Amino acid sequence: MNSPQAPSDARAAATARLASASGVPVVLARPALPGTYACVVLLHERYGLVEHTEHLAATLAADGLVVLAPDLFHGSGDHDAVRRGEAKVEPRDPDVLAALREVTALFGGIAGADATRLAMVGVCQTGRYPFVYGAAHPLRARVTIYGAAQDREWAVNERFPQGLDALIAASDAPVLGLFGEKDHAISVDHVRRLRDALERHDRSYRVTVYAGAPHGWLNETMPGRYRPAIAARALAELREFLAEALAPEPVAPAVRWRFTCEKASDYDFSRNERLG
């Protein structure tokens, strides 16, 4: 972004297809006109790089960002089954980190990409990866959208050499977390645990729980889950957060906490259902 508000002449996106050094497919979306822009790595849901992720990449590019969206699950098992949601890929954090290093290196070959102003956005299963990458490399912002809050994220094991608590502590980049009250996989208590860890480590954050929102409420290709009004509110919040975090002149260091939760007074996580 050239300024906290995206320039009007950037409100179109140009896209291309790239590949990392090891062959990871990557979609590039960038403002159509030349200029110098901040950068975002946009990560996909459990389905790999699908239409929804590409649409979101183009949306962010039209706001004045250079966006790289890699397919982290490319070449893993039955790729078609993964895209249909019939199979799941569960990579190790060190392998994901290696792939993300290759992806971020691509910014160096993109005219106008200012990778010193870099944010990473993870969605669903990839929600932990902005924390993984941020623990090892500088980031201006870490974003998780209905991810990185379940109990498994805090474990330490072969797949996760560092638990989420250690990953949070390892970077001072501010965090945006966007969740849904009706998520069948992430409870309000899970979100509060994430919030509490951010506060314990004195990390700036904005965390929002949207009333009535199921898991996947941002994905416009899944009518059973998609909630247009909530998606619009969330995108506005994401835009505001990125504009501030990626501004050419960062705001003066300060720790700021904002937790907003809308839930029913009789909220019961066990009643939440998987949709779509």
BALOBA-1460 file (C-alpha; in Angstrom, 3 decimals):
// residues 276
<rec num="1" residu="m" x="0.000" y="0.000" z="0.000"/>
<rec num="2" residu="n" x="1.285" y="3.444" z="-0.867"/>
<rec num="3" residu="s" x="-0.830" y="4.922" z="1.946"/>
<rec num="4" residu="p" x="-3.270" y="3.684" z="4.590"/>
<rec num="5" residu="q" x="-5.993" y="4.118" z="1.954"/>
<rec num="6" residu="a" x="-5.333" y="2.199" z="-1.256"/>
<rec num="7" residu="p" x="-4.750" y="4.568" z="-4.207"/>
<rec num="8" residu="s" x="-7.716" y="4.801" z="-6.556"/>
<rec num="9" residu="d" x="-5.601" y="3.872" z="-9.584"/>
<rec num="10" residu="a" x="-4.695" y="0.554" z="-7.944"/>
<rec num="11" residu="r" x="-8.268" y="-0.720" z="-7.831"/>
<rec num="12" residu="a" x="-7.732" y="-3.413" z="-10.420"/>
<rec num="13" residu="a" x="-5.728" y="-6.584" z="-10.087"/>
<rec num="14" residu="a" x="-3.381" y="-8.277" z="-12.525"/>
<rec num="15" residu="t" x="-2.676" y="-11.986" z="-11.961"/>
<rec num="16" residu="a" x="-0.006" y="-14.433" z="-13.048"/>
<rec num="17" residu="r" x="1.134" y="-17.943" z="-12.183"/>
<rec num="18" residu="l" x="4.591" y="-18.574" z="-10.779"/>
<rec num="19" residu="a" x="6.445" y="-21.427" z="-9.132"/>
<rec num="20" residu="s" x="8.872" y="-21.494" z="-6.227"/>
<rec num="21" residu="a" x="12.384" y="-22.930" z="-6.480"/>
<rec num="22" residu="s" x="11.103" y="-26.406" z="-5.607"/>
<rec num="23" residu="g" x="8.048" y="-26.167" z="-7.850"/>
<rec num="24" residu="v" x="5.315" y="-25.008" z="-5.461"/>
<rec num="25" residu="p" x="2.611" y="-23.368" z="-7.621"/>
<rec num="26" residu="v" x="1.960" y="-19.750" z="-6.671"/>
<rec num="27" residu="v" x="-0.652" y="-17.272" z="-7.852"/>
<rec num="28" residu="l" x="0.576" y="-13.684" z="-8.026"/>
<rec num="29" residu="a" x="-2.007" y="-10.921" z="-7.771"/>
<rec num="30" residu="r" x="-0.883" y="-7.312" z="-7.852"/>
<rec num="31" residu="p" x="-2.249" y="-3.838" z="-8.593"/>
<rec num="32" residu="a" x="-2.577" y="-3.321" z="-12.312"/>
<rec num="33" residu="l" x="-0.624" y="-0.056" z="-12.377"/>
<rec num="34" residu="p" x="3.077" y="0.316" z="-11.566"/>
<rec num="35" residu="g" x="3.989" y="1.510" z="-8.106"/>
<rec num="36" residu="t" x="5.561" y="0.406" z="-4.862"/>
<rec num="37" residu="y" x="3.303" y="-1.758" z="-2.745"/>
<rec num="38" residu="a" x="3.385" y="-3.715" z="0.496"/>
<rec num="39" residu="c" x="3.240" y="-7.503" z="0.307"/>
<rec num="40" residu="v" x="1.026" y="-10.304" z="1.592"/>
<rec num="41" residu="v" x="1.413" y="-14.070" z="1.532"/>
<rec num="42" residu="l" x="-2.116" y="-15.488" z="1.472"/>
<rec num="43" residu="l" x="-2.531" y="-19.104" z="2.551"/>
<rec num="44" residu="h" x="-5.386" y="-21.425" z="1.699"/>
<rec num="45" residu="e" x="-7.861" y="-23.562" z="3.588"/>
<rec num="46" residu="r" x="-7.521" y="-27.344" z="3.913"/>
<rec num="47" residu="y" x="-8.487" y="-27.693" z="0.225"/>
<rec num="48" residu="g" x="-5.284" y="-26.281" z="-1.196"/>
<rec num="49" residu="l" x="-5.164" y="-23.377" z="-3.632"/>
<rec num="50" residu="v" x="-8.734" y="-23.162" z="-4.901"/>
<rec num="51" residu="e" x="-11.013" y="-20.547" z="-6.461"/>
<rec num="52" residu="h" x="-11.892" y="-18.876" z="-3.164"/>
<rec num="53" residu="t" x="-8.237" y="-18.208" z="-2.312"/>
<rec num="54" residu="e" x="-7.570" y="-16.803" z="-5.777"/>
<rec num="55" residu="h" x="-10.589" y="-14.490" z="-5.465"/>
<rec num="56" residu="l" x="-9.357" y="-13.234" z="-2.096"/>
<rec num="57" residu="a" x="-5.869" y="-12.646" z="-3.512"/>
<rec num="58" residu="a" x="-7.332" y="-10.501" z="-6.293"/>
<rec num="59" residu="t" x="-9.440" y="-8.571" z="-3.789"/>
<rec num="60" residu="l" x="-6.404" y="-7.704" z="-1.673"/>
<rec num="61" residu="a" x="-4.394" y="-6.796" z="-4.779"/>
<rec num="62" residu="a" x="-7.112" y="-4.385" z="-5.855"/>
<rec num="63" residu="d" x="-6.649" y="-2.704" z="-2.472"/>
<rec num="64" residu="g" x="-3.024" y="-1.950" z="-3.330"/>
<rec num="65" residu="l" x="-1.065" y="-5.024" z="-2.239"/>
<rec num="66" residu="v" x="1.233" y="-7.491" z="-3.963"/>
<rec num="67" residu="v" x="-0.137" y="-10.905" z="-3.013"/>
<rec num="68" residu="l" x="1.409" y="-14.362" z="-3.390"/>
<rec num="69" residu="a" x="-0.906" y="-17.322" z="-2.803"/>
<rec num="70" residu="p" x="0.968" y="-20.659" z="-2.832"/>
<rec num="71" residu="d" x="-0.472" y="-24.154" z="-2.990"/>
<rec num="72" residu="l" x="1.260" y="-25.645" z="0.042"/>
<rec num="73" residu="f" x="-0.415" y="-29.014" z="-0.512"/>
<rec num="74" residu="h" x="0.647" y="-29.421" z="-4.141"/>
<rec num="75" residu="g" x="2.033" y="-32.895" z="-4.765"/>
<rec num="76" residu="s" x="0.726" y="-34.279" z="-1.482"/>
<rec num="77" residu="g" x="-1.229" y="-37.495" z="-2.021"/>
<rec num="78" residu="d" x="-4.461" y="-37.377" z="-4.030"/>
<rec num="79" residu="h" x="-4.610" y="-33.682" z="-4.843"/>
<rec num="80" residu="d" x="-8.098" y="-33.880" z="-6.344"/>
<rec num="81" residu="a" x="-9.402" y="-35.555" z="-3.190"/>
<rec num="82" residu="v" x="-7.811" y="-32.792" z="-1.110"/>
<rec num="83" residu="r" x="-9.546" y="-30.149" z="-3.196"/>
<rec num="84" residu="r" x="-12.878" y="-31.935" z="-2.711"/>
<rec num="85" residu="g" x="-12.319" y="-32.152" z="1.052"/>
<rec num="86" residu="e" x="-12.178" y="-35.945" z="0.961"/>
<rec num="87" residu="a" x="-8.527" y="-36.162" z="2.026"/>
<rec num="88" residu="k" x="-6.380" y="-34.116" z="4.363"/>
<rec num="89" residu="v" x="-2.732" y="-33.099" z="4.249"/>
<rec num="90" residu="e" x="-0.940" y="-32.628" z="7.573"/>
<rec num="91" residu="p" x="2.587" y="-31.330" z="6.859"/>
<rec num="92" residu="r" x="5.260" y="-30.717" z="9.460"/>
<rec num="93" residu="d" x="5.935" y="-27.109" z="10.414"/>
<rec num="94" residu="p" x="9.597" y="-27.275" z="9.285"/>
<rec num="95" residu="d" x="8.499" y="-28.396" z="5.810"/>
<rec num="96" residu="v" x="5.934" y="-25.601" z="5.586"/>
<rec num="97" residu="l" x="8.517" y="-23.078" z="6.763"/>
<rec num="98" residu="a" x="10.917" y="-24.200" z="4.028"/>
<rec num="99" residu="a" x="8.196" y="-23.787" z="1.398"/>
<rec num="100" residu="l" x="7.226" y="-20.356" z="2.706"/>
<rec num="101" residu="r" x="10.830" y="-19.187" z="2.569"/>
<rec num="102" residu="e" x="10.861" y="-20.055" z="-1.126"/>
<rec num="103" residu="v" x="7.556" y="-18.287" z="-1.676"/>
<rec num="104" residu="t" x="8.605" y="-15.065" z="0.041"/>
<rec num="105" residu="a" x="11.848" y="-15.090" z="-1.970"/>
<rec num="106" residu="l" x="9.700" y="-14.593" z="-5.094"/>
<rec num="107" residu="f" x="8.869" y="-11.039" z="-4.014"/>
<rec num="108" residu="g" x="12.464" y="-10.139" z="-4.873"/>
<rec num="109" residu="g" x="11.705" y="-10.649" z="-8.563"/>
<rec num="110" residu="i" x="8.438" y="-8.680" z="-8.621"/>
<rec num="111" residu="a" x="8.727" y="-5.045" z="-9.656"/>
<rec num="112" residu="g" x="7.330" y="-2.703" z="-7.036"/>
<rec num="113" residu="a" x="7.032" y="-5.323" z="-4.286"/>
<rec num="114" residu="d" x="8.271" y="-3.913" z="-0.982"/>
<rec num="115" residu="a" x="8.839" y="-7.097" z="1.008"/>
<rec num="116" residu="t" x="10.086" y="-5.114" z="4.010"/>
<rec num="117" residu="r" x="6.352" y="-4.517" z="4.546"/>
<rec num="118" residu="l" x="5.135" y="-8.106" z="4.691"/>
<rec num="119" residu="a" x="2.045" y="-9.674" z="6.235"/>
<rec num="120" residu="m" x="0.984" y="-13.307" z="6.210"/>
<rec num="121" residu="v" x="-2.627" y="-14.452" z="6.264"/>
<rec num="122" residu="g" x="-3.581" y="-18.028" z="7.150"/>
<rec num="123" residu="v" x="-7.090" y="-19.427" z="6.788"/>
<rec num="124" residu="c" x="-8.504" y="-22.515" z="8.481"/>
<rec num="125" residu="q" x="-5.790" y="-25.205" z="8.588"/>
<rec num="126" residu="t" x="-3.055" y="-22.757" z="7.578"/>
<rec num="127" residu="g" x="-3.975" y="-20.315" z="10.326"/>
<rec num="128" residu="r" x="-0.942" y="-21.340" z="12.404"/>
<rec num="129" residu="y" x="1.587" y="-20.693" z="9.636"/>
<rec num="130" residu="p" x="1.826" y="-16.912" z="10.040"/>
<rec num="131" residu="f" x="2.984" y="-17.697" z="13.584"/>
<rec num="132" residu="v" x="5.413" y="-20.357" z="12.344"/>
<rec num="133" residu="y" x="6.926" y="-18.027" z="9.760"/>
<rec num="134" residu="g" x="6.888" y="-15.014" z="12.063"/>
<rec num="135" residu="a" x="8.832" y="-16.914" z="14.718"/>
<rec num="136" residu="a" x="11.729" y="-17.289" z="12.258"/>
<rec num="137" residu="h" x="11.495" y="-14.222" z="10.000"/>
<rec num="138" residu="p" x="10.371" y="-10.590" z="10.269"/>
<rec num="139" residu="l" x="6.721" y="-9.867" z="9.617"/>
<rec num="140" residu="r" x="4.723" y="-6.671" z="9.930"/>
<rec num="141" residu="a" x="1.496" y="-8.543" z="10.668"/>
<rec num="142" residu="r" x="0.114" y="-12.009" z="11.382"/>
<rec num="143" residu="v" x="-3.476" y="-12.860" z="10.479"/>
<rec num="144" residu="t" x="-5.454" y="-16.008" z="11.254"/>
<rec num="145" residu="i" x="-8.987" y="-16.529" z="9.992"/>
<rec num="146" residu="y" x="-10.847" y="-19.328" z="11.803"/>
<rec num="147" residu="g" x="-7.574" y="-21.159" z="12.471"/>
<rec num="148" residu="a" x="-4.683" y="-21.531" z="14.957"/>
<rec num="149" residu="a" x="-6.796" y="-21.849" z="18.092"/>
<rec num="150" residu="q" x="-7.732" y="-25.502" z="18.568"/>
<rec num="151" residu="d" x="-6.141" y="-27.568" z="21.336"/>
<rec num="152" residu="r" x="-3.799" y="-29.329" z="18.893"/>
<rec num="153" residu="e" x="-2.088" y="-26.043" z="18.006"/>
<rec num="154" residu="w" x="-0.566" y="-25.777" z="21.492"/>
<rec num="155" residu="a" x="1.003" y="-29.245" z="21.455"/>
<rec num="156" residu="v" x="4.704" y="-29.944" z="20.958"/>
<rec num="157" residu="n" x="5.423" y="-33.017" z="18.834"/>
<rec num="158" residu="e" x="7.111" y="-34.148" z="15.634"/>
<rec num="159" residu="r" x="4.644" y="-32.268" z="13.481"/>
<rec num="160" residu="f" x="4.727" y="-29.154" z="15.661"/>
<rec num="161" residu="p" x="8.267" y="-28.726" z="17.104"/>
<rec num="162" residu="q" x="7.036" y="-25.529" z="18.762"/>
<rec num="163" residu="g" x="3.615" y="-25.086" z="20.283"/>
<rec num="164" residu="l" x="1.524" y="-22.033" z="19.566"/>
<rec num="165" residu="d" x="2.491" y="-20.360" z="22.835"/>
<rec num="166" residu="a" x="6.184" y="-20.343" z="21.888"/>
<rec num="167" residu="l" x="5.372" y="-19.171" z="18.357"/>
<rec num="168" residu="i" x="3.352" y="-16.252" z="19.700"/>
<rec num="169" residu="a" x="6.206" y="-15.256" z="22.002"/>
<rec num="170" residu="a" x="8.816" y="-15.361" z="19.233"/>
<rec num="171" residu="s" x="7.467" y="-12.397" z="17.215"/>
<rec num="172" residu="d" x="6.178" y="-8.977" z="18.177"/>
<rec num="173" residu="a" x="4.204" y="-8.553" z="14.933"/>
<rec num="174" residu="p" x="0.585" y="-7.607" z="15.715"/>
<rec num="175" residu="v" x="-2.074" y="-10.274" z="15.279"/>
<rec num="176" residu="l" x="-5.533" y="-10.182" z="13.743"/>
<rec num="177" residu="g" x="-7.788" y="-13.129" z="14.535"/>
<rec num="178" residu="l" x="-11.259" y="-13.496" z="12.985"/>
<rec num="179" residu="f" x="-13.591" y="-16.254" z="14.201"/>
<rec num="180" residu="g" x="-17.231" y="-17.355" z="14.245"/>
<rec num="181" residu="e" x="-19.518" y="-18.095" z="17.156"/>
<rec num="182" residu="k" x="-21.031" y="-21.124" z="15.391"/>
<rec num="183" residu="d" x="-17.708" y="-22.661" z="14.338"/>
<rec num="184" residu="h" x="-17.887" y="-26.417" z="14.899"/>
<rec num="185" residu="a" x="-14.092" y="-26.713" z="15.260"/>
<rec num="186" residu="i" x="-13.094" y="-23.612" z="17.238"/>
<rec num="187" residu="s" x="-14.973" y="-22.679" z="20.390"/>
<rec num="188" residu="v" x="-15.153" y="-19.303" z="22.072"/>
<rec num="189" residu="d" x="-13.002" y="-20.828" z="24.831"/>
<rec num="190" residu="h" x="-10.387" y="-21.724" z="22.205"/>
<rec num="191" residu="v" x="-10.392" y="-18.109" z="21.023"/>
<rec num="192" residu="r" x="-10.085" y="-16.843" z="24.591"/>
<rec num="193" residu="r" x="-7.060" y="-19.078" z="25.112"/>
<rec num="194" residu="l" x="-5.420" y="-17.481" z="22.059"/>
<rec num="195" residu="r" x="-6.319" y="-14.014" z="23.335"/>
<rec num="196" residu="d" x="-4.936" y="-14.785" z="26.785"/>
<rec num="197" residu="a" x="-1.624" y="-16.001" z="25.339"/>
<rec num="198" residu="l" x="-1.279" y="-12.830" z="23.266"/>
<rec num="199" residu="e" x="-1.835" y="-10.740" z="26.375"/>
<rec num="200" residu="r" x="0.511" y="-12.850" z="28.473"/>
<rec num="201" residu="h" x="3.294" y="-12.221" z="25.961"/>
<rec num="202" residu="d" x="2.354" y="-8.543" z="25.576"/>
<rec num="203" residu="r" x="1.553" y="-8.824" z="21.872"/>
<rec num="204" residu="s" x="-0.746" y="-6.389" z="20.126"/>
<rec num="205" residu="y" x="-3.893" y="-7.958" z="18.749"/>
<rec num="206" residu="r" x="-7.382" y="-7.520" z="17.414"/>
<rec num="207" residu="v" x="-9.575" y="-10.583" z="17.864"/>
<rec num="208" residu="t" x="-13.194" y="-10.720" z="16.757"/>
<rec num="209" residu="v" x="-15.815" y="-13.446" z="17.163"/>
<rec num="210" residu="y" x="-18.798" y="-12.869" z="14.848"/>
<rec num="211" residu="a" x="-22.246" y="-13.892" z="16.068"/>
<rec num="212" residu="g" x="-23.916" y="-16.694" z="14.131"/>
<rec num="213" residu="a" x="-20.905" y="-17.354" z="11.897"/>
<rec num="214" residu="p" x="-20.057" y="-21.015" z="11.143"/>
<rec num="215" residu="h" x="-16.673" y="-22.337" z="10.088"/>
<rec num="216" residu="g" x="-15.893" y="-21.164" z="6.550"/>
<rec num="217" residu="w" x="-18.106" y="-18.050" z="6.613"/>
<rec num="218" residu="l" x="-15.689" y="-16.184" z="4.303"/>
<rec num="219" residu="n" x="-15.743" y="-18.758" z="1.482"/>
<rec num="220" residu="e" x="-18.135" y="-17.552" z="-1.225"/>
<rec num="221" residu="t" x="-17.853" y="-20.862" z="-3.122"/>
<rec num="222" residu="m" x="-19.553" y="-22.761" z="-0.272"/>
<rec num="223" residu="p" x="-23.150" y="-21.507" z="-0.056"/>
<rec num="224" residu="g" x="-23.908" y="-23.534" z="3.072"/>
<rec num="225" residu="r" x="-21.184" y="-21.746" z="5.018"/>
<rec num="226" residu="y" x="-20.834" y="-18.369" z="3.348"/>
<rec num="227" residu="r" x="-22.254" y="-15.414" z="5.252"/>
<rec num="228" residu="p" x="-22.025" y="-12.337" z="2.964"/>
<rec num="229" residu="a" x="-22.722" y="-9.700" z="5.612"/>
<rec num="230" residu="i" x="-20.179" y="-11.170" z="8.033"/>
<rec num="231" residu="a" x="-17.650" y="-11.622" z="5.247"/>
<rec num="232" residu="a" x="-18.028" y="-7.938" z="4.336"/>
<rec num="233" residu="r" x="-17.458" y="-6.880" z="7.958"/>
<rec num="234" residu="a" x="-14.427" y="-9.148" z="8.233"/>
<rec num="235" residu="l" x="-12.877" y="-7.900" z="4.998"/>
<rec num="236" residu="a" x="-13.308" y="-4.326" z="6.213"/>
<rec num="237" residu="e" x="-11.562" y="-5.248" z="9.439"/>
<rec num="238" residu="l" x="-8.779" y="-7.021" z="7.540"/>
<rec num="239" residu="r" x="-8.292" y="-4.024" z="5.248"/>
<rec num="240" residu="e" x="-8.101" y="-1.619" z="8.167"/>
<rec num="241" residu="f" x="-5.633" y="-3.823" z="10.021"/>
<rec num="242" residu="l" x="-3.343" y="-4.317" z="7.015"/>
<rec num="243" residu="a" x="-3.443" y="-0.638" z="6.059"/>
<rec num="244" residu="e" x="-2.162" y="0.275" z="9.505"/>
<rec num="245" residu="a" x="0.342" y="-2.555" z="9.890"/>
<rec num="246" residu="l" x="1.806" y="-2.168" z="6.391"/>
<rec num="247" residu="a" x="1.909" y="1.613" z="6.185"/>
<rec num="248" residu="p" x="5.203" y="3.010" z="4.825"/>
<rec num="249" residu="e" x="5.813" y="4.671" z="8.165"/>
<rec num="250" residu="p" x="4.788" y="2.249" z="10.922"/>
<rec num="251" residu="v" x="2.932" y="3.589" z="13.907"/>
<rec num="252" residu="a" x="4.895" y="4.238" z="17.082"/>
<rec num="253" residu="p" x="5.469" y="1.019" z="19.064"/>
<rec num="254" residu="a" x="2.672" y="0.350" z="21.506"/>
<rec num="255" residu="v" x="0.818" y="-2.689" z="22.770"/>
<rec num="256" residu="r" x="-2.860" y="-2.525" z="21.909"/>
<rec num="257" residu="w" x="-5.500" y="-5.124" z="22.691"/>
<rec num="258" residu="r" x="-8.989" y="-5.322" z="21.210"/>
<rec num="259" residu="f" x="-11.256" y="-8.284" z="21.842"/>
<rec num="260" residu="t" x="-14.798" y="-8.243" z="20.450"/>
<rec num="261" residu="c" x="-17.089" y="-11.210" z="20.898"/>
<rec num="262" residu="e" x="-20.742" y="-11.563" z="19.957"/>
<rec num="263" residu="k" x="-22.337" y="-14.771" z="21.236"/>
<rec num="264" residu="a" x="-25.668" y="-15.980" z="22.554"/>
<rec num="265" residu="s" x="-26.208" y="-15.891" z="26.307"/>
<rec num="266" residu="d" x="-26.908" y="-19.650" z="26.134"/>
<rec num="267" residu="y" x="-23.912" y="-20.372" z="23.885"/>
<rec num="268" residu="d" x="-23.089" y="-24.083" z="23.763"/>
<rec num="269" residu="f" x="-20.156" y="-25.136" z="21.571"/>
<rec num="270" residu="s" x="-21.389" y="-28.745" z="21.479"/>
<rec num="271" residu="r" x="-24.437" y="-27.622" z="19.457"/>
<rec num="272" residu="n" x="-22.371" y="-26.193" z="16.612"/>
<rec num="273" residu="e" x="-22.614" y="-28.214" z="13.404"/>
<rec num="274" residu="r" x="-20.238" y="-28.726" z="10.507"/>
<rec num="275" residu="l" x="-21.781" y="-27.189" z="7.391"/>
<rec num="276" residu="g" x="-20.967" y="-27.816" z="3.737"/>
